């Protein structure tokens, strides 16, 4: 038996913002799921320093269903109510800086809701790595969600999406692999299609062959900032990317001006 609850947000208005204003294309749902999976695995690695087996696996039922699974920290029942039903924002910056905010895991927020652009339901199976019961969370676009116990569920989180009419092309092996390679360039966690041992994403040995749009997308994900330009760097000793930011750097201690700053990866 499941209980029904309501999101703490005007979901109808939020979906309009997502589809008509915030996101240029529905395919960003996969970018958001990648980010959530990496965040959950990173948290588990920080809380369990001896564990380094993180991975993301995507199962595709062509034209019908996607199952996006990570073996990260997972969520407790309290965490489900606290994080999956409240709109938050990414806390990746704090994690990169070496601290874990109290509400880090599960800040799926707008990112998880982006899945409603391709699916009329979002089903989450999750079991916390620290121990405890597993649960199934089902979110619907009418602003309600249901929660019930789940017997069979490994540690981590699975997000299950069913293609809504007109979005079946996002639920194909080739399309999923293409989007993972586009949005998942150089992610620190391996991503696989179920049944295929070949890793879809990896850090390139040479960035000069990567398209400008891919590099800019990766920079936006990594630094949470939109850049003016991405410049591949390749020398006998260094391989990477330099990003040109639209914001001016802090004032220099001596005479000098600059109109842009840069970040490197």
Backbone bond lengths (Angstrom), bond angles and torsions (degrees), N, CA, C in turn:
res aa  C-N    CA-C-N  psi(-1)  N-CA   C-N-CA  omega(-1)  CA-C   N-CA-C  phi
1 X - - - 1.458 - - 1.524 109.36 -
2 X 1.313 116.56 130.93 1.459 120.47 -179.86 1.516 110.12 -110.34
3 X 1.321 116.32 153.84 1.450 122.94 175.42 1.521 108.97 -104.49
4 X 1.341 116.19 151.79 1.451 121.20 -178.06 1.517 110.04 -109.60
5 X 1.334 115.99 136.86 1.458 122.34 -178.23 1.529 108.45 -133.06
6 X 1.319 116.21 175.51 1.457 121.13 178.84 1.520 110.54 -120.37
7 X 1.335 115.80 142.38 1.450 121.04 173.74 1.528 109.43 -61.97
8 X 1.323 115.74 149.52 1.453 120.46 175.14 1.526 109.64 -91.93
9 X 1.324 114.78 60.18 1.455 121.49 -179.15 1.523 106.99 -169.38
10 X 1.333 117.10 152.92 1.459 121.60 171.37 1.512 106.88 -77.56
11 X 1.340 116.32 91.44 1.454 120.51 -169.78 1.524 112.29 -66.42
12 X 1.333 116.72 -37.48 1.452 118.44 179.24 1.515 111.89 -60.21
13 X 1.324 116.88 -45.35 1.458 120.57 177.44 1.507 112.25 -66.11
14 X 1.336 116.87 -36.33 1.456 120.57 179.27 1.523 111.30 -65.64
15 X 1.328 117.19 -40.55 1.457 120.00 179.24 1.517 111.31 -64.88
16 X 1.331 117.05 -35.37 1.462 119.82 176.50 1.521 110.34 -64.56
17 X 1.335 116.40 -41.61 1.466 120.59 177.77 1.523 110.34 -62.34
18 X 1.334 116.45 -43.22 1.459 120.73 -178.64 1.522 111.50 -61.01
19 X 1.324 116.03 -51.24 1.459 119.90 -171.52 1.516 113.68 -78.97
20 X 1.329 117.62 -29.77 1.463 119.85 -173.34 1.521 114.73 -107.36
21 X 1.337 117.38 -13.60 1.459 118.46 -173.43 1.530 113.84 -132.68
22 X 1.340 117.50 -44.16 1.464 119.54 -171.25 1.520 112.81 -83.35
23 X 1.327 117.51 -46.52 1.449 121.12 -174.33 1.530 110.43 -107.42
24 X 1.324 115.88 137.19 1.461 120.88 179.56 1.520 111.99 -77.69
25 X 1.313 116.97 -28.37 1.454 120.75 -175.72 1.522 109.83 -147.26
26 X 1.345 118.04 145.67 1.466 120.21 177.46 1.521 113.68 -59.78
27 X 1.350 117.64 -20.75 1.461 118.13 -174.31 1.525 113.62 -66.00
28 X 1.341 117.45 -9.60 1.460 118.91 178.25 1.526 112.04 -68.15
29 X 1.340 117.65 -12.98 1.460 118.37 177.18 1.514 110.47 -56.56
30 X 1.339 116.79 -35.86 1.456 119.43 -178.91 1.534 111.09 -72.16
31 X 1.325 116.68 -35.72 1.465 119.78 174.78 1.523 110.59 -60.09
32 X 1.339 116.48 -42.80 1.454 120.37 -178.83 1.522 111.34 -67.08
33 X 1.330 117.28 -39.03 1.456 119.85 177.89 1.526 110.89 -66.58
34 X 1.329 117.49 -38.86 1.459 120.52 175.56 1.521 110.79 -59.28
35 X 1.319 116.71 -46.00 1.458 120.27 -179.09 1.520 111.08 -62.84
36 X 1.343 116.97 -44.10 1.458 119.57 179.40 1.520 111.36 -62.23
37 X 1.343 117.04 -41.34 1.447 120.27 179.34 1.523 112.34 -64.37
38 X 1.320 116.79 -43.73 1.466 120.93 178.11 1.529 110.45 -62.84
39 X 1.335 116.77 -42.04 1.458 120.33 179.34 1.526 111.34 -60.79
40 X 1.348 116.89 -44.40 1.459 120.97 -178.73 1.525 111.15 -65.33
41 X 1.328 117.37 -40.22 1.466 120.98 178.96 1.519 110.64 -68.74
42 X 1.328 117.22 -39.68 1.454 120.77 178.91 1.523 111.04 -62.56
43 X 1.332 116.52 -40.30 1.463 119.84 178.36 1.523 110.89 -63.95
44 X 1.329 117.07 -43.14 1.462 119.13 178.85 1.529 110.90 -63.19
45 X 1.316 117.38 -38.86 1.459 120.53 178.09 1.521 111.42 -62.80
46 X 1.328 116.64 -38.59 1.465 119.73 -179.44 1.522 112.08 -72.92
47 X 1.324 116.99 -33.22 1.463 119.88 179.57 1.527 112.07 -84.70
48 X 1.357 116.94 -20.42 1.463 122.32 177.20 1.527 108.49 -128.52
49 X 1.339 118.16 79.57 1.470 121.41 -172.32 1.524 114.76 -56.51
50 X 1.336 118.39 -25.15 1.460 120.46 -178.58 1.526 112.90 -84.36
51 X 1.327 116.76 -4.12 1.467 121.16 -178.67 1.517 109.94 -98.47
52 X 1.323 116.66 128.70 1.462 119.73 179.68 1.529 111.83 -141.87
53 X 1.337 115.67 31.27 1.462 119.99 -175.57 1.511 114.17 -100.19
54 X 1.319 117.63 25.04 1.450 120.34 -176.29 1.518 114.05 -64.76
55 X 1.324 116.58 138.28 1.458 121.15 174.49 1.521 109.81 -159.56
56 X 1.318 115.08 159.81 1.458 122.78 176.65 1.523 107.58 -119.24
57 X 1.325 116.24 132.90 1.455 121.35 -179.94 1.523 109.29 -126.24
58 X 1.319 116.96 132.15 1.462 121.86 -178.91 1.524 109.09 -115.77
59 X 1.322 115.81 122.88 1.461 121.79 176.53 1.527 108.71 -102.95
60 X 1.319 116.56 130.73 1.463 121.77 -176.55 1.523 109.93 -117.94
61 X 1.333 115.50 123.73 1.459 121.19 166.80 1.519 105.26 -103.79
62 X 1.334 117.82 102.00 1.465 122.08 -167.36 1.531 114.49 -48.02
63 X 1.326 113.81 125.96 1.451 120.82 177.24 1.505 115.34 73.32
64 X 1.349 116.83 2.05 1.463 118.50 -172.69 1.519 114.44 -130.23
65 X 1.329 117.40 -52.85 1.461 118.40 -169.44 1.516 111.72 -147.82
66 X 1.335 115.80 148.09 1.457 123.58 171.40 1.525 108.88 -124.55
67 X 1.328 116.35 138.97 1.459 121.97 171.29 1.524 106.67 -121.82
68 X 1.314 115.56 115.24 1.458 122.26 -175.59 1.516 107.14 -108.42
69 X 1.343 117.24 108.80 1.470 120.75 -172.23 1.525 113.21 -118.78
70 X 1.339 115.65 133.73 1.464 121.18 169.21 1.523 108.39 -121.07
71 X 1.334 116.75 155.29 1.462 121.16 177.69 1.526 110.57 -107.95
72 X 1.332 114.65 41.15 1.457 121.20 -179.46 1.512 113.94 -84.43
73 X 1.332 115.80 -148.18 1.462 122.02 -169.58 1.520 114.02 -68.35
74 X 1.327 118.99 -27.53 1.458 120.57 -177.86 1.519 111.76 69.40
75 X 1.324 116.08 -179.81 1.462 121.92 -177.42 1.518 110.82 -133.27
76 X 1.338 115.34 141.25 1.456 121.69 171.21 1.531 108.73 -82.46
77 X 1.328 117.43 173.44 1.467 120.28 177.44 1.527 110.52 -60.74
78 X 1.317 116.60 -42.54 1.463 119.70 177.75 1.522 110.72 -61.57
79 X 1.329 115.77 -42.20 1.456 119.64 179.90 1.513 112.44 -64.41
80 X 1.334 116.67 -35.82 1.465 120.00 178.39 1.519 110.29 -60.97
81 X 1.325 116.71 -49.69 1.465 120.02 179.75 1.526 111.15 -63.39
82 X 1.301 115.13 -36.48 1.461 119.11 -174.01 1.520 112.75 -76.41
83 X 1.324 116.57 -36.20 1.457 119.52 -170.62 1.526 114.77 -108.97
84 X 1.325 118.25 -40.16 1.457 118.98 -175.27 1.519 113.10 -76.17
85 X 1.326 117.54 -18.65 1.462 119.58 -177.49 1.521 112.64 -105.39
86 X 1.325 117.47 1.34 1.463 121.28 -178.41 1.521 108.55 -120.65
87 X 1.323 115.97 131.44 1.452 119.72 -179.79 1.514 109.42 -76.55
88 X 1.337 116.89 120.25 1.455 121.92 178.12 1.505 109.74 -123.82
89 X 1.316 116.66 -164.46 1.453 120.23 176.72 1.518 108.65 -137.12
90 X 1.307 116.27 162.98 1.450 120.77 -174.56 1.511 111.79 -60.68
91 X 1.344 115.72 141.09 1.452 121.24 177.17 1.517 110.98 -115.90
92 X 1.340 115.90 24.64 1.463 119.22 -176.57 1.521 112.23 -58.35
93 X 1.339 117.35 -32.35 1.460 120.67 -177.22 1.518 111.21 -59.21
94 X 1.357 116.54 -45.11 1.462 119.13 -178.85 1.521 110.82 -63.49
95 X 1.339 117.17 -37.59 1.451 119.43 -179.51 1.518 110.50 -66.89
96 X 1.335 116.75 -42.33 1.459 121.02 178.79 1.521 110.47 -60.76
97 X 1.332 115.78 -35.08 1.460 120.12 -179.34 1.524 113.00 -79.45
98 X 1.330 116.72 0.29 1.449 119.83 172.30 1.507 115.61 98.76
99 X 1.330 119.16 6.74 1.449 121.32 178.17 1.517 109.49 -122.31
100 X 1.326 115.74 153.92 1.455 120.73 178.36 1.522 107.94 -115.89
101 X 1.337 119.62 106.75 1.447 120.63 178.11 1.517 110.33 -62.98
102 X 1.314 116.06 154.97 1.459 121.21 -174.74 1.519 112.07 -55.86
103 X 1.329 117.27 -36.31 1.451 120.25 -176.06 1.522 111.86 -107.50
104 X 1.329 116.73 33.87 1.461 119.92 -176.32 1.527 112.40 -63.40
105 X 1.338 115.54 -57.91 1.453 118.04 -173.22 1.524 110.16 -67.37
106 X 1.329 115.09 140.11 1.447 119.45 175.16 1.501 114.86 85.83
107 X 1.338 118.82 9.27 1.454 117.32 175.33 1.518 108.64 -76.66
108 X 1.334 112.93 55.96 1.459 119.29 178.71 1.520 109.60 -63.24
109 X 1.348 116.47 -41.82 1.444 122.62 174.20 1.514 114.17 42.23
110 X 1.313 115.36 -132.83 1.455 121.32 -178.63 1.519 110.66 -59.82
111 X 1.328 117.46 -32.97 1.454 120.35 -178.78 1.520 112.86 -57.86
112 X 1.337 117.29 -46.64 1.457 119.76 179.27 1.521 110.68 -66.45
113 X 1.320 116.90 -39.23 1.462 119.83 -179.26 1.526 112.16 -64.16
114 X 1.333 117.51 -21.72 1.463 119.54 177.70 1.526 111.29 -60.74
115 X 1.337 116.97 -21.13 1.461 120.16 178.91 1.522 111.73 -65.76
116 X 1.341 117.83 -23.29 1.464 119.92 176.94 1.527 111.96 -66.21
117 X 1.316 117.31 -13.11 1.462 119.53 177.10 1.525 111.59 -71.51
118 X 1.339 117.20 -21.76 1.471 120.42 -179.16 1.520 113.16 -121.01
119 X 1.323 117.42 -8.58 1.459 121.47 -176.43 1.521 110.28 -141.94
120 X 1.334 116.67 144.23 1.459 120.88 179.06 1.521 112.54 -87.65
121 X 1.308 116.67 3.71 1.466 120.59 174.15 1.520 108.61 -153.17
122 X 1.322 115.39 152.94 1.466 121.63 174.25 1.524 106.37 -125.43
123 X 1.333 115.99 116.59 1.466 121.09 179.53 1.521 108.43 -110.75
124 X 1.312 116.28 128.39 1.460 121.81 -178.89 1.522 109.17 -120.77
125 X 1.323 117.05 124.12 1.460 123.33 170.74 1.526 106.74 -104.95
126 X 1.311 118.28 128.67 1.464 118.49 -175.59 1.527 111.72 -149.85
127 X 1.329 114.89 141.42 1.470 122.24 174.42 1.525 107.97 -135.86
128 X 1.344 118.16 128.23 1.468 120.28 -177.05 1.524 112.63 -70.99
129 X 1.321 115.78 141.32 1.466 121.04 179.68 1.523 111.66 -68.61
130 X 1.318 117.30 -23.18 1.471 120.60 -178.60 1.516 111.48 -79.87
131 X 1.322 117.83 -3.25 1.453 122.00 -179.63 1.521 111.82 107.24
132 X 1.308 115.90 155.48 1.454 119.72 179.76 1.511 111.42 124.52
133 X 1.326 115.15 175.49 1.456 121.73 -174.76 1.521 112.23 -73.41
134 X 1.330 114.49 155.39 1.463 121.57 174.69 1.522 109.38 -94.27
135 X 1.342 115.27 154.50 1.463 120.13 -179.69 1.526 110.38 -140.66
136 X 1.334 114.39 156.61 1.456 121.79 171.96 1.527 108.40 -113.98
137 X 1.321 115.31 124.38 1.471 123.20 178.93 1.512 107.96 -111.91
138 X 1.334 116.58 129.33 1.467 120.80 179.33 1.520 108.97 -123.36
139 X 1.338 116.27 116.81 1.450 121.41 178.95 1.515 110.87 -104.81
140 X 1.338 115.95 138.96 1.458 121.86 -178.98 1.526 110.23 -122.43
141 X 1.334 117.34 152.66 1.467 119.94 -175.98 1.527 114.49 -70.56
142 X 1.346 117.99 -4.52 1.461 118.75 175.33 1.525 112.08 -83.12
143 X 1.326 116.15 3.74 1.458 120.22 177.08 1.505 114.43 94.07
144 X 1.342 118.58 6.52 1.457 121.20 178.77 1.523 110.44 -109.45
145 X 1.317 115.20 158.16 1.459 120.21 172.06 1.513 109.40 -143.99
146 X 1.319 115.83 152.50 1.458 122.95 -179.90 1.522 109.39 -118.50
147 X 1.326 115.22 149.59 1.461 120.91 -179.37 1.517 108.79 -135.17
148 X 1.342 116.04 133.09 1.456 119.84 178.29 1.527 109.96 -148.95
149 X 1.342 116.81 156.14 1.469 120.32 179.17 1.520 110.53 -64.86
150 X 1.340 114.96 155.49 1.462 121.53 -179.03 1.523 107.90 -136.44
151 X 1.319 116.33 127.40 1.457 119.98 -176.94 1.531 111.72 -80.87
152 X 1.317 116.59 -57.46 1.458 121.22 -174.43 1.533 110.00 -94.09
153 X 1.316 115.49 107.22 1.464 119.68 179.48 1.518 109.10 -164.50
154 X 1.325 118.81 120.13 1.464 120.61 176.74 1.523 110.83 -73.52
155 X 1.312 116.29 168.62 1.463 121.49 177.67 1.530 109.64 -60.91
156 X 1.313 115.93 136.37 1.452 121.02 179.76 1.514 111.21 119.26
157 X 1.317 116.00 -160.31 1.458 121.05 -174.57 1.523 111.29 -138.92
158 X 1.317 115.61 135.39 1.461 122.05 172.16 1.524 108.87 -117.08
159 X 1.323 116.68 133.95 1.458 122.36 174.39 1.520 106.99 -111.29
160 X 1.333 116.36 122.81 1.457 122.14 -174.31 1.528 109.03 -113.12
161 X 1.332 115.78 123.30 1.457 121.97 -178.25 1.515 109.66 -121.97
162 X 1.326 115.94 140.03 1.460 122.10 175.81 1.523 108.65 -113.73
163 X 1.318 116.40 128.22 1.468 120.85 -174.01 1.524 111.45 -60.92
164 X 1.325 115.65 130.37 1.451 117.98 173.10 1.533 108.48 -92.79
165 X 1.325 117.67 160.26 1.466 120.60 -175.16 1.527 112.38 -52.28
166 X 1.328 115.41 131.62 1.451 121.21 179.84 1.513 114.15 93.01
167 X 1.339 118.05 -9.45 1.461 121.76 -177.40 1.530 112.25 -114.03
168 X 1.324 116.87 11.56 1.468 120.07 -176.29 1.529 112.94 -61.88
169 X 1.338 117.99 -25.83 1.471 119.57 -177.43 1.519 112.38 -69.07
170 X 1.337 117.51 -19.19 1.465 119.97 175.23 1.530 111.87 -79.05
171 X 1.319 116.65 -9.83 1.458 121.79 -176.33 1.529 109.46 -108.25
172 X 1.328 115.47 49.71 1.457 122.65 178.53 1.530 109.24 -128.61
173 X 1.334 117.07 145.67 1.465 121.10 -177.35 1.533 111.02 -54.22
174 X 1.315 116.90 -48.30 1.463 120.18 -175.40 1.529 111.37 -63.59
175 X 1.330 116.43 -42.30 1.465 119.80 -178.79 1.522 110.92 -67.14
176 X 1.316 117.38 -43.06 1.461 120.76 179.17 1.525 110.35 -61.57
177 X 1.339 116.97 -45.77 1.460 120.36 179.10 1.523 110.96 -61.10
178 X 1.329 116.87 -40.54 1.465 121.14 178.75 1.526 111.29 -62.15
179 X 1.343 117.36 -44.00 1.462 120.81 -178.55 1.522 111.83 -70.28
180 X 1.347 117.02 -36.33 1.473 119.32 177.12 1.521 110.14 -63.35
181 X 1.326 116.94 -43.23 1.465 119.61 -179.99 1.531 111.07 -67.58
182 X 1.334 116.18 -30.88 1.467 119.69 -179.56 1.528 110.85 -75.71
183 X 1.334 116.04 -53.87 1.463 120.04 -175.98 1.528 113.06 -85.68
184 X 1.338 116.64 -22.25 1.460 119.29 -174.74 1.514 114.16 -99.40
185 X 1.331 117.24 16.11 1.457 120.68 179.87 1.523 110.47 -53.86
186 X 1.327 115.56 119.76 1.473 122.31 172.68 1.518 114.08 66.73
187 X 1.337 119.04 19.21 1.456 119.44 173.34 1.531 109.35 -62.33
188 X 1.342 118.26 146.97 1.464 120.65 -175.77 1.522 113.95 -78.01
189 X 1.321 118.00 3.74 1.465 122.72 -178.49 1.528 108.47 -121.82
190 X 1.333 118.61 132.49 1.465 119.88 179.32 1.526 111.68 -69.87
191 X 1.326 115.66 141.39 1.467 122.41 179.03 1.523 108.23 -121.30
192 X 1.335 116.21 131.75 1.453 121.17 -177.38 1.530 110.73 -129.44
193 X 1.319 116.38 151.62 1.451 121.20 163.23 1.518 107.59 -85.58
194 X 1.309 116.84 135.42 1.455 120.82 -178.25 1.526 110.90 -54.74
195 X 1.336 115.60 131.51 1.456 121.27 179.12 1.513 114.62 87.07
196 X 1.336 117.36 -2.90 1.464 121.45 -179.62 1.534 108.86 -120.55
197 X 1.340 118.46 117.18 1.461 120.53 -176.59 1.524 114.03 -74.52
198 X 1.346 117.28 -8.95 1.460 120.06 -177.55 1.528 110.97 -78.72
199 X 1.315 115.98 125.40 1.462 121.05 178.63 1.530 109.94 -68.84
200 X 1.332 116.03 132.72 1.464 120.51 -178.38 1.518 112.65 -78.40
201 X 1.313 117.22 -27.37 1.466 120.89 -175.84 1.521 110.00 -127.44
202 X 1.293 116.28 146.19 1.464 121.46 176.43 1.520 108.80 -162.96
203 X 1.317 116.14 156.68 1.460 120.29 178.70 1.529 108.53 -73.72
204 X 1.318 118.33 119.94 1.465 120.36 -177.54 1.529 111.66 -65.56
205 X 1.320 116.07 145.43 1.464 119.92 174.08 1.522 110.54 -74.10
206 X 1.331 115.90 -22.99 1.459 121.24 -178.87 1.526 108.30 -140.08
207 X 1.341 116.79 117.05 1.462 121.20 -177.11 1.531 112.66 -82.75
208 X 1.324 117.57 -7.71 1.463 119.34 -175.05 1.524 112.37 -68.84
209 X 1.321 117.83 -18.91 1.454 120.06 179.81 1.518 113.63 -92.75
210 X 1.350 117.42 1.02 1.463 122.07 -179.36 1.525 109.57 -89.57
211 X 1.316 117.17 138.45 1.466 120.30 -177.51 1.525 111.15 -67.11
212 X 1.323 115.45 153.99 1.465 121.86 179.30 1.524 111.13 -58.34
213 X 1.336 117.24 -42.58 1.463 119.95 -177.90 1.521 111.60 -64.81
214 X 1.331 117.85 -37.49 1.460 121.14 177.03 1.522 111.09 -65.38
215 X 1.325 116.54 -43.89 1.460 120.28 179.91 1.525 110.88 -63.64
216 X 1.327 117.13 -41.77 1.464 120.21 179.29 1.526 110.93 -66.07
217 X 1.319 117.24 -39.31 1.458 120.68 178.04 1.520 111.19 -63.85
218 X 1.336 116.35 -42.84 1.459 119.74 178.61 1.526 110.96 -64.98
219 X 1.330 117.35 -41.25 1.458 120.59 178.62 1.505 112.26 -62.84
220 X 1.336 116.66 -38.52 1.462 120.23 178.36 1.523 110.63 -64.48
221 X 1.350 116.47 -40.95 1.464 120.14 178.03 1.527 111.25 -65.77
222 X 1.320 117.14 -44.89 1.455 120.96 -173.85 1.523 112.56 -70.20
223 X 1.343 116.69 -45.67 1.459 120.85 -173.77 1.524 113.77 -101.86
224 X 1.341 117.17 -3.57 1.465 122.09 -176.96 1.525 110.95 54.49
225 X 1.327 115.73 47.98 1.466 122.13 -178.40 1.528 108.64 -154.39
226 X 1.329 116.35 141.57 1.458 120.38 175.14 1.520 109.44 -87.48
227 X 1.336 116.85 133.44 1.456 121.36 -175.31 1.521 111.21 -110.43
228 X 1.334 114.62 155.94 1.456 120.63 177.77 1.521 111.84 -77.10
229 X 1.329 115.57 -34.81 1.463 119.27 -175.69 1.520 110.14 -154.74
230 X 1.326 115.38 154.14 1.462 123.03 174.41 1.515 107.87 -125.88
231 X 1.326 117.08 123.96 1.459 121.91 -174.24 1.528 109.42 -118.51
232 X 1.332 118.16 109.27 1.471 119.70 177.72 1.530 111.17 -62.80
233 X 1.314 115.76 143.10 1.467 122.13 178.61 1.522 107.88 -122.02
234 X 1.314 117.18 125.13 1.460 121.13 179.64 1.522 109.19 -141.11
235 X 1.331 116.89 113.57 1.457 123.11 176.00 1.524 107.44 -131.83
236 X 1.323 118.69 174.73 1.468 119.54 176.71 1.525 113.36 -60.94
237 X 1.355 117.15 -18.22 1.460 120.27 -175.44 1.523 113.96 -118.84
238 X 1.328 118.85 -15.13 1.463 121.66 -173.94 1.521 110.15 -135.54
239 X 1.334 115.19 136.91 1.466 121.26 170.70 1.519 106.97 -132.16
240 X 1.324 117.08 127.25 1.450 119.28 -178.43 1.512 112.13 -178.83
241 X 1.336 115.07 -162.91 1.457 121.87 -178.82 1.516 109.19 -138.19
242 X 1.319 116.32 137.50 1.458 122.16 173.34 1.524 107.69 -107.04
243 X 1.343 116.33 130.41 1.458 121.66 -178.48 1.528 110.34 -108.97
244 X 1.324 115.71 136.11 1.459 121.72 178.96 1.523 108.31 -99.92
245 X 1.339 115.39 118.47 1.462 121.34 -177.32 1.527 110.41 -90.58
246 X 1.336 117.54 147.41 1.468 120.10 177.72 1.517 113.54 -78.36
247 X 1.335 116.84 -9.92 1.464 120.01 -178.08 1.520 110.91 -91.54
248 X 1.313 116.38 145.48 1.464 121.14 179.60 1.522 110.38 -74.44
249 X 1.326 118.26 144.52 1.465 121.39 177.55 1.514 110.75 -72.50
250 X 1.349 118.75 167.94 1.465 121.49 176.24 1.523 110.66 -59.36
251 X 1.336 117.95 152.82 1.470 120.51 179.48 1.520 111.53 -57.00
252 X 1.320 115.28 140.08 1.463 120.39 178.87 1.525 110.17 -76.84
253 X 1.339 118.14 150.27 1.461 120.31 -179.57 1.523 113.15 -69.59
254 X 1.324 117.57 -17.65 1.454 120.52 177.48 1.520 108.37 -127.85
255 X 1.277 116.86 175.25 1.455 121.51 -174.88 1.518 110.84 -54.41
256 X 1.315 116.04 137.63 1.463 120.51 179.30 1.510 110.00 153.84
257 X 1.308 117.08 149.11 1.452 121.64 178.93 1.506 109.75 -133.64
258 X 1.315 115.15 159.15 1.454 120.87 177.06 1.525 108.18 -154.10
259 X 1.309 116.27 144.55 1.456 120.16 -179.01 1.529 112.16 -102.46
260 X 1.326 117.13 -17.07 1.458 119.88 178.72 1.503 109.45 -139.61
261 X 1.328 114.81 163.18 1.462 121.22 174.24 1.521 106.95 -126.93
262 X 1.323 116.40 171.77 1.467 118.99 -178.42 1.514 110.59 -137.85
263 X 1.327 114.62 158.93 1.456 122.47 173.87 1.509 107.49 -130.80
264 X 1.315 116.23 151.10 1.466 119.57 -177.53 1.530 109.60 -124.12
265 X 1.326 113.59 150.26 1.453 120.89 174.18 1.519 107.49 -126.05
